[in-house]
Amino acid sequence: MHRRVLAGVATLLFCSLTAASQAPSSPASSSADSPHPAPAGLSAPLPDIQTLLTRVRARYDALESLRKNYICTVTEIADEFSSNGSKKTHTDQYQAFYVKNTLVSQHIARDGKPLSPDDAKKEQERVDKLVAKLKSQDNKPSKDEVRLSASGLLRVVTFTNPHREVLNGRPTLVFDYKGDPHAHADNLGDEIMRKLAGTLWIDEHDEAIVRLNGTLQENFHVGGGLLVNIRKGSSFDFTQSLVNSEIWFPAQLAAHIDGRFLLLKGFNGDAHQTFSDYRKLKTSVTILPGTQVLDDSGNAPSEPSTAPESAPASS
């Protein structure tokens, strides 16, 4: 149970402030002639962070039709604590795909073993309900649901120390940020972000967030600390990578959590998620056993790939 708590809190900290390359330029773009102006030198004037993040979000949304054709494997290594405080480390594997620009993860294995038929059926039903909700017209987050966004980050943090770095051979814009404890929070995601401090890296050519980290600067409570109590110092580090030279996807998420969740005993530990094996689906209608995927060259593999049974794709 505590492993699920840790993974859930890590998800709270996961911020999908992502963007894709080769997207059409937005009206806010600094160049009317090209969607990707050539990056300036390291000493050139820096763009306004609010305008930049607006373009990041626009580019991300523009690639929804491409993003939904991808599926990947997510491997999570996380701590689980028993009632007596002893710790075990478990490895869980998921198949993940996008619906309406939201990453949907379907649990398929634990510690190298597939889920039991009963557990697999329950997980399939959970995923089916989630996909239906995401596709519905009234998909609005509840006040207790966490959705972290570029617009939310702009509202509740301040940015300092803007500069350029070369990251993986690419010019990168870097900003430090710190939450404003007095900023108005519209939802639970805003409340979390205004207690964070960290650094944001944005690829200058593709205007995609390539790394984001943060640390809680004070304790975070829900329900007076009875429901959720995440302690100061809990942290996360999220990175993205360019896939097939066309789109940015999550690469790794590491989180350290120290706190309490839903009246359970206190927990602390680490969770690490690796996103790998990104491949394109041959069809985006339904993900079924034996669905063919394409390799990086666009060719079908010699053996069919097995995907989660009856998992709806993000069409």
Buried (B, 14 or more C-beta within 10 A) or exposed (E): BBBEBBBBBBBBBBBBBBBBBBBEBBEEBEEEEEBBBEBEEEEEEBBEBEEBBBBBBBBBBBBBEBBBBBBBBBBBBBBBBEEEEEEEEEEBBBBBBBBBBBBBBBBBBBEEEEBEEEEBEEBBEEBBEBBEBBEEEEEEEEEEEBEBBBEBBBBBBBBEEBEBEEBEEBBBBBBBBBBBEEBEBEBBBBBBBBBBBBBBBBBBEBBBBBBBBBBBBEBBBBEEEEEBBBBEBBBBBBBBBBBBEEBBBBBBBBBBBBBBBEEEBEBBBBBBBBBEEBBBBEEBEEBBEEBBBBEEEEEEEEEEBEBBBEBBBBB
